[in-house]
Amino acid sequence: MRAIGFATYKEWAAYRSHMAVSLLVGPVYFLVQFFIWSAVFQGTTSLNGFTLEQMLSYFGIAAVINYLTFDFADWNLQMLVRSGKFVTFALRPIPHWLFALAQKLGHRSLGFLIEFVPVSLIFLFIFGIKLWPTLPWWALLSVSLSFLMNFMVNYCVGLTAFWLVRAEGVRRVFLLLKDISAGLFVPLTFFPEWTQKALFFLPFQFITYVPTRVFIGHYELAGYSIGIPALVALQAGATAIMAFLMLALYRSAMRRFTGVGV
C-alpha cells in the first residue's frame, strides 16, 4: 500500500495544477456562502442555534475537511469496468478496493500540501475563520473515520457498474443526494424534523456533518445532543458497518464479473 500510495503521489504531482485550482474554487465558494448567509442573518442574531460567525465557521471547517476526505473511487472504478481494464486488477494479488484505498492515501497526501494547507491559511488570515478544533485528538480521529466512510460510500457507488455498466446517471444523482445528506450545502439542523430523524440513521452525516461538529465541539441533530466521545464512537460503529457492507457488495460484484483481455 505504501508503494501504491507513493506512486499515486508522484503521478498526481506531475499534474498538480489540477489541485491548485482549489486555491481559487474553495475561497470563492466560501465567499458566496458569506454573502448568502450575511443576507439571511440580517435582522436576526441567531438562526436554528447558529450565529452568523458560527455559520461561517461551519462552512469554513466543512470546506477544509472536504479537502482531506475528497474521493473519486466511484468514477475510477466505473471507468475501469466500462473500459474492461478492471480485468487486470482482478488478476492482482490484492483486492481492488485495497488498491483504491492506497491510491486515495497518496492522492490526499498531495492534496494536504497543495489544497488543505494553503486554503486553511486563506480562511484563517483573510476570512478570520478559526480552524483549531475544540478537542484536537477527537477531531483527528473523526476526520480519519470520515476519510474512510467517504471512500467506502463512493466505492459502493462505483460497484454498481458491475450491474449497470454505464452507471454515470445513477452516480451523479446519488452523489448529489449524498452531499446534501452529509450537510455539505447546509447544516442538517435546517431540515424538517422528520428529515433530520431519517438523516440521523443514514451514514452520510458521518462524512461532513459529524466531523465538522466534532471540530466545533458540540453536536445536535433530530433532537439528539451527543457528547463528542460518544459521537466519535457512534461514527466508528457506522464506519465498521459500512466496511462490512462494502466488502459484501465487493464479493458479490466479483462473482458477477466477467472480462477478457491480454
Backbone bond lengths (Angstrom), bond angles and torsions (degrees), N, CA, C in turn:
res aa  C-N    CA-C-N  psi(-1)  N-CA   C-N-CA  omega(-1)  CA-C   N-CA-C  phi
1 M - - - 1.462 - - 1.528 110.91 -
2 R 1.324 116.86 -37.16 1.457 120.13 179.29 1.527 110.74 -63.91
3 A 1.340 116.56 -40.45 1.464 120.66 179.49 1.525 110.79 -66.44
4 I 1.339 117.16 -41.72 1.466 121.18 178.98 1.528 110.27 -65.54
5 G 1.325 115.61 -43.92 1.455 119.61 179.41 1.520 112.12 -62.48
6 F 1.333 117.37 -41.28 1.463 120.96 -179.57 1.522 111.02 -68.28
7 A 1.356 116.05 -39.10 1.464 119.88 177.72 1.529 110.57 -63.81
8 T 1.333 117.19 -40.07 1.467 121.16 177.82 1.526 110.49 -65.45
9 Y 1.316 116.39 -40.32 1.469 121.64 177.49 1.526 110.20 -57.91
10 K 1.331 116.97 -48.01 1.462 120.72 -178.47 1.524 111.30 -68.00
11 E 1.330 116.53 -37.17 1.463 120.47 179.57 1.529 111.22 -62.52
12 W 1.329 116.36 -48.25 1.463 120.07 -178.61 1.518 111.95 -74.44
13 A 1.330 117.59 -24.31 1.465 119.98 176.71 1.521 110.85 -63.27
14 A 1.333 116.30 -28.25 1.459 120.64 177.77 1.528 111.26 -70.40
15 Y 1.338 116.31 -21.33 1.475 120.98 179.77 1.532 109.68 -122.17
16 R 1.313 116.37 40.45 1.458 120.97 -173.92 1.523 112.93 -67.25
17 S 1.323 117.04 -15.42 1.467 118.83 177.70 1.519 111.42 -63.42
18 H 1.361 117.40 -26.48 1.459 121.05 176.50 1.532 109.80 -61.40
19 M 1.323 116.47 -42.47 1.459 120.26 179.44 1.520 111.45 -74.75
20 A 1.327 117.29 -32.35 1.461 120.66 -176.91 1.526 111.62 -63.00
21 V 1.337 116.84 -20.67 1.462 120.30 177.01 1.527 110.38 -60.14
22 S 1.348 116.32 -27.62 1.463 120.61 179.76 1.517 112.50 -61.82
23 L 1.340 116.66 -22.94 1.459 120.40 178.10 1.525 110.83 -64.47
24 L 1.326 116.21 -22.14 1.461 121.04 176.24 1.529 111.55 -99.13
25 V 1.341 116.29 -45.02 1.467 121.30 -174.10 1.527 111.22 -63.55
26 G 1.336 117.89 -47.81 1.454 121.60 -177.36 1.524 113.10 -58.80
27 P 1.326 118.44 -55.50 1.469 119.80 179.19 1.534 113.37 -62.36
28 V 1.351 117.43 -37.03 1.468 119.38 178.99 1.526 110.31 -64.71
29 Y 1.346 116.44 -43.23 1.465 120.09 177.84 1.530 110.45 -60.35
30 F 1.333 115.97 -42.43 1.464 119.36 179.33 1.528 110.70 -65.88
31 L 1.338 116.99 -37.87 1.459 120.26 179.37 1.531 110.84 -62.91
32 V 1.335 116.29 -38.41 1.471 120.42 175.97 1.526 109.86 -61.80
33 Q 1.339 116.66 -44.83 1.460 120.83 177.83 1.538 110.69 -61.13
34 F 1.317 116.54 -37.27 1.464 120.76 179.67 1.529 110.96 -61.23
35 F 1.329 116.52 -46.62 1.462 120.38 -179.46 1.528 111.39 -67.17
36 I 1.331 116.92 -40.86 1.468 120.83 -178.90 1.524 110.74 -63.20
37 W 1.342 116.25 -51.48 1.462 119.15 -174.68 1.521 112.54 -75.27
38 S 1.328 117.87 -25.91 1.464 119.60 173.67 1.525 109.94 -64.00
39 A 1.341 116.43 -38.16 1.462 120.39 177.14 1.522 111.06 -70.17
40 V 1.340 117.25 -40.43 1.465 121.59 -179.16 1.527 110.86 -63.26
41 F 1.337 116.68 -38.01 1.462 120.92 -175.38 1.526 113.64 -85.45
42 Q 1.310 117.48 2.14 1.459 118.71 177.58 1.534 110.03 -64.14
43 G 1.317 115.93 126.94 1.459 120.89 179.74 1.509 114.11 87.32
44 T 1.337 118.08 -0.53 1.462 120.76 177.78 1.524 109.50 -143.64
45 T 1.315 116.39 150.52 1.470 120.52 -179.67 1.515 112.55 -101.95
46 S 1.347 116.75 -15.82 1.456 120.19 -177.02 1.523 109.61 -145.13
47 L 1.323 115.82 142.88 1.461 121.73 179.58 1.523 108.44 -143.67
48 N 1.332 115.95 116.80 1.473 121.16 -178.02 1.526 112.44 52.20
49 G 1.342 115.91 37.17 1.460 120.21 177.33 1.515 114.42 85.47
50 F 1.347 118.41 1.00 1.458 122.61 -179.91 1.521 109.77 -109.42
51 T 1.313 116.75 136.56 1.457 121.06 164.35 1.529 107.14 -88.96
52 L 1.327 116.84 169.98 1.468 119.43 179.04 1.520 110.66 -60.84
53 E 1.324 117.63 -40.76 1.464 120.96 179.20 1.523 111.47 -63.18
54 Q 1.327 116.63 -41.79 1.464 120.24 179.06 1.527 111.35 -67.70
55 M 1.341 116.46 -36.60 1.461 119.89 179.07 1.528 111.17 -65.12
56 L 1.323 116.51 -43.55 1.462 120.17 178.11 1.523 110.94 -66.05
57 S 1.330 116.53 -36.95 1.468 119.86 176.37 1.517 110.47 -63.35
58 Y 1.342 116.74 -39.70 1.467 121.24 179.01 1.523 110.20 -58.21
59 F 1.327 117.32 -49.00 1.463 120.24 -177.24 1.517 111.82 -71.09
60 G 1.329 117.51 -34.20 1.453 119.66 176.75 1.519 111.75 -65.58
61 I 1.322 116.56 -45.25 1.473 121.35 178.89 1.518 110.52 -65.88
62 A 1.338 117.39 -43.40 1.466 121.04 179.36 1.527 110.89 -60.48
63 A 1.333 116.43 -37.66 1.467 120.69 -178.90 1.526 111.39 -65.58
64 V 1.329 117.52 -47.15 1.461 119.41 -177.55 1.530 111.47 -71.29
65 I 1.342 117.61 -31.94 1.464 120.21 174.96 1.518 109.85 -64.37
66 N 1.332 116.45 -37.91 1.460 120.51 179.31 1.527 111.25 -62.31
67 Y 1.339 117.16 -32.92 1.466 119.67 176.48 1.531 111.40 -64.77
68 L 1.321 116.61 -31.73 1.463 120.45 -179.50 1.523 112.51 -80.15
69 T 1.326 117.46 -29.90 1.472 120.94 -171.86 1.521 112.80 -108.46
70 F 1.335 118.10 -0.17 1.465 121.87 -177.71 1.532 110.83 -49.84
71 D 1.342 115.52 142.98 1.456 119.48 -174.39 1.527 110.33 -149.39
72 F 1.334 116.17 143.78 1.461 120.44 175.26 1.529 110.77 -133.81
73 A 1.336 116.37 29.06 1.471 121.05 -178.84 1.518 111.21 -61.01
74 D 1.328 117.91 -32.81 1.455 121.22 -179.66 1.526 111.29 -64.37
75 W 1.336 117.10 -47.83 1.465 121.09 179.94 1.523 110.89 -63.97
76 N 1.323 116.91 -44.77 1.458 121.29 -177.53 1.520 111.60 -63.03
77 L 1.339 116.75 -44.20 1.463 120.47 -178.62 1.523 111.11 -66.87
78 Q 1.322 117.51 -43.22 1.461 119.74 179.79 1.524 111.43 -64.58
79 M 1.325 117.71 -35.18 1.457 121.19 176.85 1.524 111.11 -65.07
80 L 1.330 117.05 -41.43 1.465 120.91 179.07 1.525 111.58 -64.68
81 V 1.333 116.81 -41.14 1.458 120.30 -179.79 1.525 110.61 -68.54
82 R 1.322 116.92 -45.26 1.467 120.96 -176.86 1.526 111.59 -65.30
83 S 1.334 117.40 -37.43 1.467 121.15 -178.44 1.523 113.01 -83.53
84 G 1.341 117.43 -13.14 1.465 120.95 -177.97 1.513 113.66 87.59
85 K 1.338 117.08 -1.97 1.464 120.58 -178.05 1.522 112.95 -72.58
86 F 1.320 116.64 -12.17 1.467 118.59 -179.64 1.523 111.42 -63.75
87 V 1.337 116.98 -23.16 1.465 120.01 -178.11 1.526 111.46 -57.84
88 T 1.340 117.65 -32.71 1.466 119.77 179.45 1.529 111.24 -68.25
89 F 1.345 116.17 -31.15 1.464 119.78 178.89 1.525 111.11 -77.63
90 A 1.332 117.04 -29.04 1.455 120.51 179.10 1.525 111.38 -65.74
91 L 1.331 116.98 -21.31 1.459 121.51 -178.65 1.526 113.11 -93.93
92 R 1.311 117.17 -4.06 1.466 120.05 -176.26 1.530 111.04 -83.16
93 P 1.341 116.38 159.36 1.470 119.66 -174.68 1.521 115.42 -77.55
94 I 1.343 117.95 -3.03 1.461 119.84 175.59 1.523 108.57 -122.92
95 P 1.322 118.37 147.54 1.470 120.20 178.37 1.526 110.65 -64.11
96 H 1.321 116.16 150.90 1.464 119.90 -175.55 1.523 112.14 -63.80
97 W 1.342 117.35 -33.31 1.462 118.21 -178.19 1.531 111.32 -62.52
98 L 1.337 116.41 -33.42 1.462 120.02 178.22 1.531 110.16 -72.14
99 F 1.325 115.89 -38.53 1.468 121.10 175.40 1.526 109.96 -60.67
100 A 1.350 116.75 -44.72 1.457 121.50 -179.15 1.528 111.52 -65.25
101 L 1.333 116.64 -37.58 1.465 120.41 178.26 1.527 110.42 -65.33
102 A 1.332 117.15 -40.59 1.464 120.90 177.49 1.527 110.62 -63.86
103 Q 1.345 115.93 -38.56 1.462 119.68 176.32 1.524 111.06 -61.33
104 K 1.324 115.48 -42.27 1.464 118.96 -179.61 1.525 110.74 -64.61
105 L 1.309 117.97 -39.94 1.461 120.95 178.43 1.528 110.96 -59.70
106 G 1.336 116.30 -43.25 1.461 119.74 178.17 1.515 112.29 -67.62
107 H 1.323 116.18 -42.20 1.464 121.49 -179.06 1.527 111.57 -64.31
108 R 1.329 116.89 -44.19 1.460 120.09 -178.80 1.530 112.32 -75.52
109 S 1.334 117.56 -22.74 1.469 119.53 173.93 1.524 109.98 -63.45
110 L 1.330 115.43 -42.21 1.460 119.52 175.71 1.527 110.51 -69.47
111 G 1.346 116.19 -39.20 1.456 120.50 178.05 1.519 112.52 -61.26
112 F 1.321 116.51 -32.22 1.465 120.45 178.35 1.531 110.32 -60.53
113 L 1.332 116.42 -41.08 1.463 120.81 -177.40 1.525 112.42 -78.59
114 I 1.325 116.49 -41.60 1.464 120.42 -172.48 1.523 112.53 -88.73
115 E 1.346 117.21 -32.06 1.457 120.88 -175.49 1.525 112.33 -107.20
116 F 1.327 116.03 -59.30 1.459 120.46 -171.03 1.524 112.97 -61.01
117 V 1.318 117.46 -52.63 1.470 120.55 -175.38 1.532 112.23 -63.49
118 P 1.346 119.29 -51.36 1.479 118.06 -179.31 1.528 113.38 -63.09
119 V 1.352 117.75 -43.51 1.461 119.96 -178.57 1.525 110.60 -66.64
120 S 1.324 117.87 -36.75 1.467 120.94 176.79 1.520 110.54 -61.13
121 L 1.325 116.85 -40.51 1.466 120.31 178.54 1.525 111.24 -67.29
122 I 1.342 116.72 -36.68 1.468 120.15 177.04 1.525 110.03 -64.01
123 F 1.346 115.91 -46.01 1.467 119.68 179.47 1.531 111.38 -62.60
124 L 1.331 115.91 -37.86 1.467 120.42 -176.10 1.522 112.31 -71.97
125 F 1.345 116.72 -48.67 1.464 119.86 -171.22 1.528 113.99 -93.11
126 I 1.330 117.79 -23.88 1.466 119.79 -179.76 1.522 111.31 -97.50
127 F 1.335 116.42 -45.18 1.469 120.29 -177.46 1.528 113.27 -97.01
128 G 1.333 116.97 -11.97 1.460 119.97 177.88 1.516 114.32 71.72
129 I 1.326 117.45 27.88 1.469 121.77 -179.96 1.525 108.77 -85.21
130 K 1.327 116.28 123.61 1.467 121.08 179.26 1.528 109.19 -81.15
131 L 1.319 115.99 114.43 1.455 120.98 -174.31 1.525 113.23 -105.39
132 W 1.333 117.01 9.55 1.460 118.82 178.24 1.521 108.41 -87.52
133 P 1.343 118.18 121.22 1.472 120.55 -175.87 1.521 112.79 -67.35
134 T 1.334 114.42 153.06 1.458 120.22 177.92 1.525 110.99 -64.35
135 L 1.325 116.56 -41.65 1.467 123.01 178.19 1.531 107.91 -123.83
136 P 1.329 118.16 90.67 1.473 121.74 -170.46 1.526 114.93 -55.62
137 W 1.334 117.88 -46.07 1.464 119.09 -175.02 1.522 111.83 -69.95
138 W 1.325 116.91 -38.02 1.463 119.64 176.26 1.527 109.87 -67.00
139 A 1.326 116.97 -37.26 1.467 120.59 178.67 1.525 110.73 -64.82
140 L 1.329 116.85 -41.80 1.464 121.17 178.82 1.526 110.75 -62.34
141 L 1.318 116.75 -42.52 1.461 120.70 178.89 1.528 110.65 -66.34
142 S 1.326 116.62 -40.69 1.460 120.59 -179.30 1.520 111.13 -65.08
143 V 1.334 117.85 -42.09 1.466 121.05 178.47 1.529 110.55 -65.57
144 S 1.333 117.51 -37.27 1.465 121.18 177.21 1.529 111.14 -62.64
145 L 1.329 116.35 -42.49 1.470 120.36 177.25 1.526 110.74 -67.70
146 S 1.330 116.78 -36.46 1.461 121.10 175.88 1.523 110.63 -62.84
147 F 1.316 116.78 -39.70 1.462 123.14 177.03 1.532 110.34 -56.28
148 L 1.332 115.80 -47.34 1.457 120.67 -179.91 1.527 111.80 -69.96
149 M 1.327 116.78 -41.95 1.459 120.34 -178.43 1.527 110.99 -62.52
150 N 1.306 117.37 -44.64 1.459 120.71 179.89 1.525 110.96 -62.04
151 F 1.329 115.95 -41.60 1.466 120.07 177.89 1.524 110.78 -61.73
152 M 1.307 117.56 -47.65 1.462 120.36 -175.24 1.517 112.78 -68.20
153 V 1.332 116.89 -39.18 1.465 120.11 177.17 1.527 109.71 -63.13
154 N 1.334 116.98 -47.35 1.460 120.30 179.75 1.522 111.87 -64.80
155 Y 1.324 117.14 -37.71 1.456 120.02 -179.67 1.528 110.33 -65.50
156 C 1.324 116.52 -38.23 1.469 119.92 176.56 1.522 111.02 -62.99
157 V 1.328 116.66 -37.96 1.470 120.29 175.46 1.522 109.77 -62.50
158 G 1.335 116.60 -42.65 1.461 120.57 178.18 1.516 112.78 -62.80
159 L 1.322 117.24 -33.37 1.469 120.89 -179.36 1.529 112.80 -66.11
160 T 1.327 117.50 -18.86 1.470 119.05 178.20 1.525 111.20 -63.40
161 A 1.339 117.44 -18.56 1.464 120.86 179.27 1.526 111.83 -63.75
162 F 1.322 118.05 -23.19 1.467 120.17 178.49 1.523 111.58 -69.45
163 W 1.323 116.56 -19.74 1.464 121.34 177.23 1.526 112.20 -105.22
164 L 1.342 116.43 -35.52 1.464 119.99 -174.28 1.524 113.58 -102.71
165 V 1.325 117.31 -17.58 1.469 125.38 -177.29 1.533 110.79 63.72
166 R 1.324 116.78 -69.59 1.467 120.06 176.93 1.521 108.18 -99.13
167 A 1.312 115.41 89.63 1.461 121.52 -172.50 1.523 111.79 -109.02
168 E 1.340 116.92 24.10 1.461 119.79 -175.70 1.526 112.03 -62.22
169 G 1.348 116.49 -40.63 1.464 119.69 179.79 1.517 111.96 -63.54
170 V 1.332 116.15 -46.13 1.462 120.83 177.97 1.518 110.18 -61.40
171 R 1.312 115.79 -41.41 1.473 120.62 -179.38 1.519 110.96 -61.39
172 R 1.325 117.94 -46.94 1.462 121.25 -177.75 1.529 111.54 -62.92
173 V 1.336 116.17 -45.55 1.467 120.32 -179.10 1.527 110.41 -64.39
174 F 1.329 116.65 -45.45 1.461 120.48 -177.27 1.523 110.91 -64.12
175 L 1.320 117.15 -42.91 1.465 119.59 -177.61 1.523 111.45 -68.29
176 L 1.339 117.11 -32.42 1.460 119.59 175.01 1.523 110.57 -64.85
177 L 1.336 116.30 -46.36 1.462 120.75 178.08 1.525 110.85 -63.44
178 K 1.330 116.41 -36.00 1.467 120.49 178.25 1.525 111.19 -62.89
179 D 1.328 116.62 -46.11 1.473 120.23 -179.24 1.527 111.32 -64.26
180 I 1.338 116.20 -39.57 1.467 119.27 177.74 1.519 110.45 -64.47
181 S 1.348 116.45 -45.27 1.468 121.59 -177.29 1.521 112.37 -72.95
182 A 1.333 117.46 -17.69 1.465 121.08 179.47 1.524 111.77 -85.66
183 G 1.342 117.50 -10.77 1.457 120.01 -179.22 1.504 113.50 86.81
184 L 1.337 117.33 22.97 1.458 120.15 -177.82 1.526 111.74 -74.71
185 F 1.329 117.05 -34.71 1.468 120.96 -175.67 1.528 112.81 -95.23
186 V 1.322 116.87 -29.09 1.458 121.56 179.79 1.524 107.70 -156.93
187 P 1.339 119.57 141.45 1.465 120.62 177.73 1.527 110.96 -55.47
188 L 1.319 116.55 141.90 1.466 120.80 -174.45 1.516 113.17 -64.94
189 T 1.323 117.87 -19.72 1.468 120.37 178.75 1.528 112.24 -70.54
190 F 1.322 117.98 -8.42 1.463 121.50 177.62 1.527 111.76 -86.04
191 F 1.328 117.28 -8.64 1.457 120.67 177.55 1.529 109.93 -79.88
192 P 1.345 117.68 159.48 1.478 120.13 174.81 1.522 110.62 -58.18
193 E 1.329 116.50 157.13 1.464 121.31 -174.41 1.521 112.38 -59.39
194 W 1.348 117.24 -41.39 1.471 119.19 -178.75 1.523 110.93 -66.63
195 T 1.344 116.52 -32.84 1.465 120.14 177.14 1.518 110.49 -69.70
196 Q 1.326 116.79 -40.70 1.461 120.42 177.98 1.527 111.25 -59.29
197 K 1.329 116.80 -40.70 1.467 120.16 180.00 1.522 111.03 -64.18
198 A 1.332 116.57 -37.48 1.468 120.02 177.07 1.524 110.60 -68.33
199 L 1.338 116.91 -43.37 1.457 121.43 -178.65 1.531 111.77 -66.59
200 F 1.325 116.27 -28.32 1.471 120.06 -179.78 1.520 111.41 -61.96
201 F 1.333 117.36 -32.00 1.461 121.07 -176.87 1.530 112.88 -96.93
202 L 1.325 117.48 2.98 1.460 121.29 176.50 1.528 109.83 -96.40
203 P 1.322 118.71 156.08 1.472 120.47 -176.22 1.524 114.18 -78.28
204 F 1.339 117.87 -11.85 1.462 120.00 -170.14 1.521 113.64 -68.59
205 Q 1.338 117.48 -30.29 1.470 118.60 -179.87 1.527 111.76 -62.02
206 F 1.329 117.25 -23.92 1.464 120.83 -178.03 1.526 112.15 -77.70
207 I 1.330 117.72 -4.97 1.460 121.26 179.36 1.527 111.05 -84.77
208 T 1.324 117.25 -45.38 1.471 120.96 -176.52 1.521 112.88 -125.57
209 Y 1.320 117.30 -51.26 1.461 121.04 -171.89 1.530 112.21 -62.04
210 V 1.326 116.74 -48.05 1.461 120.28 -176.94 1.532 112.21 -65.77
211 P 1.348 120.31 -51.83 1.470 117.75 178.92 1.532 113.23 -61.03
212 T 1.341 116.75 -32.79 1.462 119.05 177.06 1.517 110.56 -66.39
213 R 1.323 116.71 -41.78 1.465 120.89 178.21 1.528 111.27 -67.28
214 V 1.317 117.31 -34.86 1.466 120.31 176.44 1.529 109.55 -64.32
215 F 1.336 116.92 -40.42 1.459 120.98 175.36 1.518 110.78 -57.30
216 I 1.344 115.17 -46.07 1.467 120.47 -177.50 1.523 110.90 -68.94
217 G 1.357 116.06 -33.74 1.462 120.48 178.14 1.508 114.40 100.35
218 H 1.340 116.75 10.77 1.467 119.79 -179.59 1.520 108.59 -151.12
219 Y 1.347 116.28 136.97 1.471 121.20 -179.17 1.516 110.21 -127.10
220 E 1.344 114.04 136.33 1.459 120.25 175.43 1.522 108.78 -151.82
221 L 1.321 116.75 133.36 1.462 121.91 176.81 1.518 108.91 -164.21
222 A 1.329 116.04 135.63 1.466 123.07 177.18 1.525 112.28 55.19
223 G 1.328 116.53 30.82 1.454 120.53 179.75 1.513 114.14 85.57
224 Y 1.340 116.81 -2.23 1.466 121.12 179.10 1.522 109.39 -95.65
225 S 1.308 116.42 131.73 1.453 122.72 173.66 1.523 107.55 -119.65
226 I 1.315 117.07 112.81 1.462 122.44 -171.11 1.522 109.76 -117.56
227 G 1.323 116.60 137.83 1.462 121.68 175.86 1.520 110.52 -65.42
228 I 1.319 116.54 154.28 1.458 121.45 -174.90 1.535 112.80 -61.01
229 P 1.348 120.70 -47.45 1.474 118.94 178.43 1.519 112.77 -58.76
230 A 1.336 117.36 -43.39 1.458 120.51 178.63 1.524 111.13 -66.05
231 L 1.330 116.48 -36.08 1.467 120.61 179.75 1.523 111.05 -65.70
232 V 1.328 117.27 -43.61 1.466 120.37 179.14 1.529 110.54 -67.04
233 A 1.338 117.03 -35.06 1.474 120.30 175.54 1.528 110.09 -63.86
234 L 1.334 116.88 -41.06 1.465 121.10 176.34 1.523 110.58 -63.16
235 Q 1.323 116.57 -39.95 1.462 121.10 177.80 1.524 111.20 -63.97
236 A 1.331 116.93 -39.93 1.465 120.98 178.23 1.530 110.86 -63.88
237 G 1.347 116.42 -40.61 1.461 120.09 177.94 1.518 111.67 -64.29
238 A 1.349 116.87 -42.11 1.465 120.74 178.55 1.524 110.94 -64.81
239 T 1.329 117.24 -36.55 1.468 121.37 178.85 1.522 110.65 -66.61
240 A 1.333 116.82 -39.35 1.467 120.87 177.89 1.523 110.94 -64.59
241 I 1.326 117.16 -41.98 1.470 120.92 177.87 1.527 110.49 -63.53
242 M 1.342 116.27 -41.33 1.457 120.33 179.39 1.521 110.97 -65.15
243 A 1.319 117.66 -35.69 1.465 121.32 177.64 1.526 110.17 -63.95
244 F 1.322 117.00 -42.61 1.468 121.16 178.01 1.529 110.53 -61.58
245 L 1.328 117.19 -44.16 1.462 120.88 -179.90 1.529 111.50 -65.43
246 M 1.339 116.51 -40.39 1.464 119.80 179.52 1.520 111.41 -63.72
247 L 1.336 116.75 -44.32 1.465 120.33 -179.56 1.526 111.40 -65.75
248 A 1.334 116.69 -37.86 1.469 120.08 177.77 1.526 110.38 -64.93
249 L 1.330 116.89 -43.29 1.462 120.95 178.93 1.524 110.77 -67.20
250 Y 1.334 116.99 -36.51 1.468 121.08 178.21 1.533 110.99 -63.53
251 R 1.318 116.85 -44.89 1.470 120.07 178.72 1.526 110.85 -63.10
252 S 1.324 116.76 -39.39 1.459 120.09 177.78 1.527 110.93 -64.62
253 A 1.332 116.61 -39.46 1.463 120.91 179.35 1.518 111.05 -66.68
254 M 1.338 117.34 -38.35 1.466 120.29 179.45 1.529 111.38 -66.93
255 R 1.313 117.82 -32.95 1.460 120.01 176.82 1.527 111.04 -69.27
256 R 1.334 115.75 -28.52 1.455 120.23 -178.84 1.517 112.46 -84.71
257 F 1.330 117.00 -26.05 1.461 121.46 -170.71 1.526 112.48 -67.28
258 T 1.321 115.87 134.75 1.463 123.55 170.08 1.510 106.96 -135.92
259 G 1.319 117.46 141.45 1.463 119.77 -179.17 1.497 110.88 -159.51
260 V 1.324 116.45 158.54 1.451 122.37 176.70 1.524 107.38 -128.82
261 G 1.295 115.98 154.19 1.465 118.90 178.98 1.501 109.89 176.62
262 V 1.315 116.19 -174.59 1.460 121.31 -179.78 1.524 108.81 -118.80
